[in-house]
Amino acid sequence: MDYSLIKTPQDLKRLNINELDGLCDYIRTRIIDVVEKNGGHLSSNLGTVELIVAMHYVFDCPSDRFVFDVGHQAYAHKILTGRGDAFDGLRKNGGISGFPKTEESEYDAFGTGHSSTSLSVALGFAEAAYRKKENRATVAVIGDGALTGGLAYEALNAIGSEGLPVIIVLNDNNMSISKNVGAMSKYLTRLRVSKKYKRMKSEIRRAVSIIPLLGDGAIHLMEKGKKLLKRVVLSNKMFEAMGIAYYGPFDGHNVREMVDVFTQVKNTDKPVLVHAITDKGRGLKSATTDPEHSHGISSANSVSGNDFSAVLGAFLNEAAQKDERITAVTAAMAIGTGLEKFAVEHPDRFKDVGIAEEHAVTYCAALAASGMKPYFAVYSTFLQRSFDQILHDVCIGNYPVTLCIDRAGVVGSDGVTHQGVFDLSYLLLMPNMTVMCPSDGNELKDMLEFSLSYNAPLAIRYPKSYSVNREHAKLEYGKWERVIERKSGIYVLCAGGRALDVALRASELNKLNVNVINARFVKPLDREFLSKINKQGNTVITVEDNVVCGGFGMNVLMALNTLGKRAECRGIAHGDEFIDDRDIVSSLEKSGISVENLTEIVKSVE
C-alpha cells in the first residue's frame, strides 16, 4: 500500500487496523530521512509514532483537541494532518515549524515549545468545552520528563479537583533530554513493572489450580503473590488519590492496544491518565542506544563553530578540582550546556534537577547562602521561566549565584519559542545583578575566573558558538575594552561576540573610521567611558543580539541622559516582534545586525 497517500486523519480512519503498523513504519522512515537531512528532534519523535497514529485513529481532531507538551514529539502529528508533503521544509525558512503552531494548522490546538504546560492548557480547553456545552475530547500528551516541572503538578492538582474529562497520555520513556531524575522518575519505574506483576498474578492462579489446596507449597506461593500484588496496588494510588483514574501501563508501540485503550477512554466524563511505555529513538539503533545525543541533531550541511559550552565545561571541571565549593547545576541539559564530563568527574557536585528551572535557581540561592559556589548552566529561553526566583531569591539576598546563559540571542532552527533575545531586558532591571557578555572562548574563561572570587549575583551570557579567539585586555570590573581606537567621533559599542564580529568585519571590509568597543560589562555600564565621549559630543552606535526594549542600547541611552546627553545615540537590536526565522544569519540581518546596515548608519552620521 502507498502510505504516502494518507494525508489527513480522515484518510487514516479508512485504513483497516491491521494496516496501521505499516503506516507507522512509513512515518518513522519519513521522520528519519528528513531529520537526518534538515536536523531536528529525532529520538523523541521516533518514540511517539504509534501513540499519535492511535490517537488520530480513535479521536476526531481538530474537533477533539490534542495538546503536545513541549511539542518536540509531534512530527507524526504534522505528517498526518496535511503537512506530509511540507515536512521536507522542516527547520527551513518558510517551512513548517518543529513545534505545534496554531497559525500553521487548525490541527495544532495550542502553540508549545517549553515543557510542563500541556496539562494546564488541557484543563483550560476542557473547562471552555464544558461551559460552551461542546462535545469534544481534550487529550494532553506529556512525557515523564515534563513531570519534573512544577507547573505540571499545579495542573494535576487542579485537574483532579475540577473533575473535568481531561485525558492525559503519559508518554513514559524514562527520559527528558537527559535521563530523568527525582522521586517521580522512581515512582514511574515502579509503575512500569506492574505489568509483570499482572502476569505473575495469572501464573500464580494457574499454578495454585493444579496444587492441592492444603499443600504447604501452594500456601507459600499464594502468600508470596499477595505481598507482590499488594505492592502493586499501593504503588498505583498516587494519581487516583488526586482524583484522576489511572489506566496502565500499556505498550506504547502496540498500536492495536493503544487504539483499544483510547476507544475505552474517549467518552470519559472524568479525568483519566493513560500510562504508555515507549522507547525513545524507536526504529533507529543509534537513537535508541544514545537518545540523549539524538534528541536534537543538526542538519547534514551545518557547520559547527567553537562552542562556548565546551569552554564552560572544561573550566568548571578544572576549577572544581581546586575548589570544593563549586557545584554545577543543570535542568535536564547536561550535554547541551557542556557539563557532561563534569557529571562524570564530580558526580557529588553535579546536580541535574530535571525540567525545573525555578527550583534550580532557588536551590542555587540556598547553596550560595550556605557558602557554596553554584553555577547554573541553562539556555536563555528556559531561564525565562525563573524570572521571579532570580529577582526574589537571588538578587534580594545578593547571593553569589552565577548564571551561565547558553544559546543567548537568536537560535535559528528551533524558531520562535526558543529565541534567547529577552534575557538582557529582564536581567538589567534587577538590582545587585552583574551582567557580562563574552565575545569568544578566551574572554569567557576570563569571566569565569573572575566569577570565582566575585561575591554577588552574576550572569554570563553567550550564544552557542563564537568565530575566533582573540587576545584581550585584562578584565576589570565594569570596564570596557577598546578593540579599535581611531581619531574618530564615532563609537560602536558591542554587547557580545556577534555584535563585535559585525563591527570588526564592517571596519575591515569597508574601511570605516570608527572606534570599536567591546562592551563586555552590560551591567554595570562603563559610565566613566560614557561620560568622556558624551562630553565630546560624539556619536554612539550600540549593537546587541537582544530586543531593543530594555536592552543594552536603551540602558546606554538612559545613562547618557543622566549625564546631560550631548552625544547622539543610535541603536541596532531586534524589534518589538517575535522572531520565527530558522536561520541565524537571516535573523540577524532582518534586525539590521549586519555589516551592511552598520556601514550605512556610520556613513549617515559621518
C-alpha positions as a printed Julia matrix, in Angstrom:
606×3 Matrix{Float64}:
   0.0     0.0    0.0
   1.17    3.54  -0.73
   1.07    5.14   2.72
   2.17    8.49   1.3
  -1.47    8.89   0.2
  -2.52    9.13   3.88
  -2.54   12.89   4.25
  -5.31   13.58   6.77
  -6.87   11.89   9.83
  -9.89   11.14   7.64
  -7.65    9.13   5.29
  -6.2     7.32   8.29
  -9.6     6.29   9.62
 -10.37    4.46   6.36
  -7.49    2.03   6.99
  -8.02   -1.42   8.43
  -6.48   -1.68  11.88
  -4.08   -4.33  10.51
  -2.67   -1.68   8.16
  -1.64    0.7   10.95
   1.7    -0.99  11.62
   2.71   -0.38   8.01
   1.71    3.28   8.32
   3.83    3.59  11.47
   6.84    2.16   9.64
   6.31    4.64   6.79
   6.05    7.63   9.14
   9.12    6.54  11.1
  11.17    6.26   7.9
   9.93    9.65   6.73
  10.97   11.28  10.01
  14.45    9.73   9.89
  15.03   10.77   6.27
  14.02   14.4    6.79
  15.62   14.95  10.21
  18.96   13.44   9.18
  18.98   15.91   6.26
  17.48   19.04   7.87
  18.2    18.47  11.54
  15.55   18.37  14.22
  14.32   16.4   17.19
  14.87   12.77  16.3
  14.66   10.35  19.2
  11.6    11.92  20.84
   9.59   11.75  17.59
  10.56    8.17  16.81
   9.18    7.18  20.2
   5.66    8.57  19.71
   4.66    7.32  16.25
   2.28    4.56  17.38
   0.76    6.76  20.08
  -0.07    9.52  17.6
  -1.37    7.15  14.93
  -3.67    5.52  17.52
  -4.86    8.92  18.77
  -5.82   10.08  15.28
  -7.45    6.71  14.52
  -9.75    6.98  17.55
 -10.29   10.68  18.23
 -11.67   13.3   15.87
  -9.03   16.03  15.66
  -9.32   19.01  15.24
 -12.74   18.9   16.93
 -11.07   16.84  19.64
  -8.08   18.85  20.8
  -4.56   17.43  21.07
  -2.03   19.29  23.24
   1.59   18.14  22.96
   3.79   19.04  25.92
   6.95   20.83  24.68
   5.81   19.84  21.19
   9.13   18.4   20.02
   7.5    14.94  19.65
   4.69   15.94  17.26
   6.28   15.27  13.84
   3.99   12.26  13.2
   1.02   14.5   14.06
   2.17   17.02  11.44
   2.63   14.33   8.79
  -0.9    13.03   9.43
  -2.57   16.45   9.37
  -1.99   17.7    5.86
   1.68   18.6    6.23
   3.32   15.41   4.99
   4.49   16.97   1.72
   5.61   20.14   3.51
   7.61   18.11   6.01
  10.68   18.41   3.77
  10.75   22.09   4.76
  11.25   21.3    8.46
  13.55   23.85  10.12
  13.94   25.85   6.91
  12.91   29.46   6.4
   9.37   29.43   5.1
   8.99   25.78   6.05
   6.94   24.15   8.77
   7.78   24.69  12.42
   9.39   21.98  14.5
   6.73   22.59  17.15
   2.91   22.85  17.15
   1.9    26.24  15.81
  -1.69   27.46  15.66
  -1.03   29.73  12.66
   0.25   26.73  10.71
  -2.72   24.37  11.04
  -6.14   24.04  12.64
  -4.95   20.67  13.93
  -2.45   22.43  16.24
  -4.72   23.46  19.1
  -2.05   25.33  21.07
   1.45   26.58  20.32
   4.1    24.96  22.51
   7.88   24.87  22.84
   8.58   24.81  26.59
   7.95   21.96  28.99
   5.23   21.1   31.52
   2.49   23.33  30.09
   0.17   20.79  28.44
  -1.92   19.85  31.49
  -2.8    23.46  32.3
  -3.74   24.03  28.65
  -5.83   20.86  28.52
  -7.77   21.82  31.64
  -8.48   25.24  30.15
  -9.76   23.62  26.95
 -11.94   21.17  28.91
 -13.4    23.99  31.01
 -14.25   26.01  27.91
 -15.88   22.99  26.25
 -17.96   22.31  29.36
 -19.19   25.89  29.65
 -19.97   26.13  25.93
 -21.68   22.7   26.01
 -19.38   21.35  23.3
 -18.95   17.6   22.88
 -15.23   17.41  22.25
 -12.42   15.45  23.9
  -9.27   17.06  25.25
  -6.08   14.98  25.08
  -2.76   16.06  26.61
   0.39   14.14  25.66
   3.02   14.68  28.35
   6.37   12.97  28.72
   7.59   11.65  32.03
  10.42   14.19  31.86
   7.89   17.05  31.88
   6.58   15.74  35.2
   9.77   17.04  36.82
   8.4    20.55  36.2
   6.37   22.11  38.99
   3.72   23.56  36.65
   2.6    20.01  35.81
   1.81   19.31  39.46
  -0.16   22.51  39.85
  -2.22   21.4   36.86
  -2.63   17.82  38.12
  -3.95   19.18  41.4
  -6.45   21.38  39.56
  -7.5    18.63  37.13
  -8.26   16.26  39.99
 -10.14   18.97  41.85
 -12.25   20.13  38.88
 -13.1    16.6   37.76
 -13.46   17.58  34.08
 -12.83   14.94  31.38
  -9.19   15.61  30.6
  -7.44   12.63  29.0
  -3.75   12.59  29.97
  -1.47   10.41  27.86
   1.73    9.82  29.82
   4.45    9.07  27.26
   6.88    7.29  29.56
  10.3     6.66  28.06
  12.33    7.27  31.23
  13.95   10.27  29.53
  13.52   14.01  29.13
  16.59   15.16  27.19
  19.0    13.74  29.72
  17.99   10.73  31.81
  15.22   11.58  34.22
  15.92   12.27  37.85
  13.94   12.58  41.07
  11.22   10.82  43.01
   8.65   10.89  40.18
  11.04    9.02  37.92
  11.46    6.33  40.59
   7.7     6.18  41.1
   7.08    5.66  37.38
   9.73    2.94  37.35
   7.62    1.07  39.91
   4.56    1.5   37.71
   6.42    0.21  34.66
   6.95   -3.2   36.25
   3.32   -3.58  37.29
   2.53   -5.4   34.04
   4.96   -8.08  35.13
   3.07   -8.37  38.39
  -0.2    -8.74  36.49
   1.29  -11.6   34.52
   2.58  -13.1   37.76
  -0.94  -12.97  39.16
  -2.18  -15.12  36.27
   0.73  -17.52  36.67
   0.05  -17.84  40.41
  -3.6   -18.53  39.73
  -2.73  -21.26  37.21
  -0.14  -22.81  39.5
  -2.41  -22.91  42.52
  -5.19  -24.52  40.48
  -3.13  -27.69  39.99
  -1.73  -27.92  43.53
  -3.7   -29.47  46.42
  -5.26  -26.62  48.44
  -3.74  -27.83  51.69
  -0.24  -28.15  50.31
   2.45  -26.07  52.01
   3.82  -25.09  48.62
   0.5   -23.61  47.5
   0.12  -21.6   50.7
   3.66  -20.26  50.41
   3.14  -19.37  46.75
  -0.13  -17.59  47.47
   1.38  -15.58  50.33
   4.32  -14.54  48.19
   1.97  -13.48  45.39
  -0.22  -11.48  47.77
   2.75   -9.48  49.02
   3.85   -8.65  45.49
   0.35   -7.71  44.41
  -0.1    -5.53  47.49
   2.98   -3.56  46.44
   1.48   -3.02  43.0
  -1.88   -1.83  44.33
  -0.26    0.62  46.71
   2.14    1.95  44.05
  -0.67    2.78  41.63
  -2.6     5.02  44.02
  -0.91    8.39  43.55
  -2.88    9.61  40.52
  -6.15    8.12  41.76
  -5.66    9.84  45.12
  -5.63   13.11  43.15
  -8.96   12.22  41.55
  -7.5    11.0   38.23
  -8.37    7.47  37.07
  -5.23    5.51  36.16
  -5.01    3.08  33.22
  -1.84    1.14  32.51
   0.9     0.74  31.93
   0.5    -0.21  28.27
   2.9    -0.91  25.42
   3.02    2.43  23.62
   4.35    0.73  20.49
   1.47   -1.72  20.22
  -0.82    0.35  18.05
  -3.75   -2.08  18.39
  -3.52   -1.99  22.18
  -3.4     1.81  22.17
  -6.4     2.01  19.82
  -8.34   -0.22  22.21
  -7.35    1.87  25.25
  -8.18    5.2   23.59
 -11.52    3.81  22.44
 -12.34    2.93  26.05
 -11.49    6.36  27.45
 -12.68    8.53  24.55
 -16.07    9.32  26.05
 -14.97    9.57  29.68
 -16.76   12.01  31.95
 -13.87   12.31  34.4
 -10.1    12.89  34.24
  -8.07    9.82  33.26
  -4.38    9.07  32.81
  -3.28    6.52  30.21
   0.24    5.35  31.0
   2.13    4.25  27.85
   5.66    2.84  27.88
   7.7     3.88  24.84
  11.28    3.68  23.63
  12.91    6.98  22.77
  14.56    6.59  19.35
  12.44    3.56  18.39
  13.38    2.13  14.99
  16.85    3.66  14.7
  19.63    1.84  16.55
  21.83    4.9   17.07
  18.92    6.9   18.52
  17.83    4.02  20.77
  21.27    3.37  22.21
  22.1     7.06  22.63
  18.81    9.01  22.89
  20.46   11.96  24.66
  22.78   12.78  21.76
  20.0    12.01  19.27
  17.46   14.28  20.96
  18.2    17.22  18.68
  20.56   16.87  15.73
  21.98   19.42  13.32
  21.41   19.35   9.61
  23.77   17.46   7.32
  25.02   20.77   5.9
  25.53   22.6    9.18
  28.98   23.82  10.13
  29.83   23.71  13.81
  31.84   26.53  15.31
  33.72   26.91  18.55
  31.29   26.08  21.33
  31.04   28.3   24.4
  29.53   25.36  26.29
  32.72   23.34  25.83
  34.72   26.21  27.35
  32.37   26.36  30.33
  32.53   22.63  30.93
  36.33   22.45  30.74
  36.77   25.44  33.05
  34.36   24.23  35.74
  35.76   20.72  35.62
  39.27   22.0   36.29
  38.2    24.63  38.82
  36.23   22.07  40.81
  39.39   20.06  41.38
  40.78   23.0   43.37
  37.62   24.43  44.92
  35.24   22.03  46.64
  32.56   24.73  46.93
  31.83   24.59  43.2
  28.57   22.94  42.24
  27.35   22.68  38.64
  23.57   22.67  38.21
  21.55   21.92  35.08
  17.87   21.48  34.23
  17.95   18.26  32.16
  20.54   19.77  29.78
  23.91   18.38  30.84
  25.11   17.7   27.29
  23.8    20.89  25.7
  25.37   23.12  28.35
  28.75   21.36  28.37
  28.53   19.66  31.77
  28.67   16.04  30.61
  32.3    15.5   31.68
  31.78   17.41  34.95
  28.97   14.99  35.8
  31.38   12.06  35.45
  34.37   13.64  37.19
  32.45   15.29  40.05
  29.22   13.29  40.5
  28.63   14.55  44.05
  28.77   18.18  42.92
  26.8    17.8   39.69
  23.07   18.37  40.16
  20.54   17.71  37.41
  17.24   18.95  38.84
  15.15   17.89  35.85
  12.98   20.31  33.89
  12.64   22.62  36.87
  14.41   25.91  36.23
  12.56   27.74  39.01
  13.7    25.16  41.54
  17.24   25.24  40.15
  17.63   28.98  40.76
  16.25   28.95  44.31
  18.27   25.81  45.09
  21.41   27.64  43.9
  20.49   30.63  46.07
  20.38   28.38  49.14
  23.71   26.78  48.22
  25.27   30.22  47.87
  23.74   31.39  51.15
  25.44   28.39  52.77
  28.9    29.18  51.45
  28.86   27.07  48.28
  29.72   28.33  44.77
  26.87   27.3   42.43
  26.88   27.65  38.64
  23.56   27.21  36.88
  24.09   26.4   33.18
  20.87   26.97  31.25
  19.61   28.01  27.83
  18.39   31.6   27.67
  14.9    30.6   26.53
  14.44   28.35  29.58
  15.88   30.82  32.08
  12.82   32.99  31.36
  10.8    30.54  33.46
  12.68   31.53  36.61
  12.37   35.32  36.48
  10.83   35.63  39.94
  13.34   33.27  41.54
  16.28   35.29  40.17
  14.79   38.57  41.34
  13.38   37.45  44.68
  15.58   34.58  45.85
  18.98   35.54  44.39
  19.11   39.31  43.96
  17.35   40.47  47.13
  19.71   38.34  49.22
  22.64   39.35  46.99
  23.79   35.73  46.81
  26.78   34.75  44.63
  24.95   32.57  42.12
  26.5    32.5   38.64
  24.05   32.09  35.76
  25.8    30.66  32.69
  23.29   31.59  29.98
  23.78   29.49  26.85
  22.07   29.92  23.44
  21.59   33.65  24.08
  20.43   35.7   21.13
  18.73   34.27  18.05
  18.94   30.49  17.78
  17.81   29.68  14.27
  16.26   26.28  13.62
  14.03   25.9   16.7
  12.24   29.12  15.86
  10.02   31.45  17.83
   9.68   29.51  21.09
  13.42   29.13  21.65
  14.86   32.56  20.83
  17.15   33.88  23.55
  16.62   37.57  22.86
  14.92   38.7   26.08
  17.4    37.94  28.87
  19.26   41.26  28.86
  15.97   43.13  29.13
  14.9    41.47  32.37
  18.31   40.9   33.92
  19.34   44.55  33.54
  16.4    45.73  35.64
  17.42   43.62  38.65
  19.33   45.34  41.49
  22.56   43.62  42.57
  22.87   41.72  39.28
  26.03   41.99  37.17
  25.74   41.0   33.5
  28.67   40.12  31.25
  28.85   39.18  27.56
  31.99   37.35  26.37
  32.96   37.75  22.72
  34.9    34.48  22.48
  36.14   31.48  24.44
  39.19   33.24  25.85
  37.05   36.01  27.25
  34.57   33.52  28.73
  37.47   31.89  30.58
  38.48   35.29  31.95
  34.92   35.96  33.1
  34.63   32.55  34.76
  37.94   33.15  36.5
  36.54   36.47  37.71
  33.4    34.72  38.95
  35.36   32.5   41.35
  36.07   35.41  43.68
  33.02   37.53  42.88
  30.61   37.55  45.8
  27.3    38.71  44.27
  24.79   37.62  41.6
  26.41   37.28  38.18
  25.03   36.44  34.73
  27.37   35.48  31.88
  25.51   35.46  28.57
  26.68   33.87  25.3
  25.33   32.25  22.1
  26.08   28.67  21.08
  29.34   29.42  19.32
  31.96   32.03  18.53
  34.12   32.64  15.48
  37.73   33.01  16.66
  39.63   33.63  19.88
  41.4    36.96  20.33
  43.86   38.32  22.82
  42.08   40.58  25.31
  42.96   43.41  27.62
  42.88   42.46  31.28
  39.37   42.15  32.67
  38.42   44.92  35.09
  35.04   45.16  36.77
  32.72   47.5   34.88
  35.31   48.45  32.28
  35.0    48.08  28.52
  37.73   47.0   26.12
  38.94   49.32  23.34
  39.38   46.93  20.41
  39.91   49.52  17.64
  40.88   53.1   18.54
  40.9    55.74  15.85
  40.75   59.51  15.64
  37.03   59.45  15.11
  33.99   60.75  16.91
  32.01   57.58  16.18
  31.97   54.83  18.79
  30.43   51.41  18.09
  29.59   49.74  21.4
  29.21   45.97  21.01
  27.46   43.72  23.54
  28.71   40.2   22.84
  30.58   38.31  20.17
  28.04   38.51  17.37
  27.84   42.28  17.67
  31.62   42.6   17.86
  32.11   40.35  14.82
  29.8    42.59  12.77
  31.64   45.74  13.86
  35.1    44.29  13.16
  34.09   42.97   9.74
  32.44   46.28   8.82
  35.52   48.19   9.92
  37.85   45.93   7.95
  35.8    45.36   4.8
  34.52   48.9    4.37
  37.45   50.79   5.9
  35.21   52.55   8.41
  36.78   55.26  10.52
  35.2    54.2   13.82
  36.17   53.2   17.33
  35.06   49.64  18.13
  34.38   48.92  21.79
  33.86   45.5   23.39
  31.19   46.37  25.98
  31.77   43.16  27.9
  30.1    44.54  31.03
  26.49   45.27  30.1
  25.71   45.92  33.72
  27.26   47.96  35.18
  27.94   50.15  32.17
  31.34   51.79  31.86
  29.98   55.18  32.94
  33.42   56.78  33.07
  33.95   55.98  29.4
  30.42   57.1   28.5
  30.93   60.36  30.36
  34.09   61.05  28.39
  32.58   60.51  24.94
  29.38   62.34  25.94
  31.3    65.48  26.86
  32.92   65.46  23.45
  29.51   65.29  21.75
  30.41   62.16  19.85
  28.15   59.63  18.12
  27.39   56.35  19.85
  26.07   53.29  17.98
  25.08   50.31  20.13
  24.84   46.78  18.7
  23.25   43.84  20.55
  21.62   40.46  19.88
  18.66   41.23  22.15
  15.34   43.01  21.79
  15.61   46.79  21.82
  13.17   47.32  24.7
  15.08   47.33  27.98
  18.27   46.11  26.36
  21.85   47.34  26.22
  21.2    50.23  23.84
  18.3    51.59  25.83
  20.36   51.47  29.01
  23.22   53.31  27.31
  20.76   55.99  26.18
  19.38   56.35  29.72
  22.91   56.68  31.08
  23.74   59.39  28.54
  20.56   61.24  29.52
  21.58   61.24  33.19
  24.94   62.63  32.12
  23.26   65.55  30.36
  23.1    63.97  26.93
  25.26   65.63  24.32
  26.21   62.56  22.3
  23.97   61.3   19.53
  22.88   57.7   20.19
  21.77   55.14  17.58
  20.85   51.55  18.41
  20.85   48.27  16.47
  18.82   45.47  18.06
  15.84   43.2   17.45
  12.49   44.94  17.2
   9.26   44.54  19.12
   8.09   41.33  17.49
   8.66   37.6   17.85
  11.32   36.11  15.6
  10.49   32.88  13.75
  13.4    32.7   11.31
  15.08   29.28  11.14
  18.44   30.75  10.15
  20.68   32.76  12.48
  22.3    34.93   9.82
  18.92   35.74   8.29
  17.5    36.65  11.71
  20.41   39.0   12.43
  20.24   40.65   9.02
  16.5    41.27   9.23
  17.1    43.11  12.51
  19.92   45.15  10.99
  22.67   43.36  12.91
  24.79   43.2    9.79
  27.86   44.67   8.18
  25.73   46.42   5.55
  23.39   48.14   8.0
  26.13   49.22  10.37
  28.11   50.62   7.45
  25.09   52.55   6.23
  24.47   54.05   9.69
  28.11   55.04  10.09
  28.18   56.77   6.7
  24.94   58.6    7.51
  26.43   60.21  10.63
  29.96   60.91   9.4
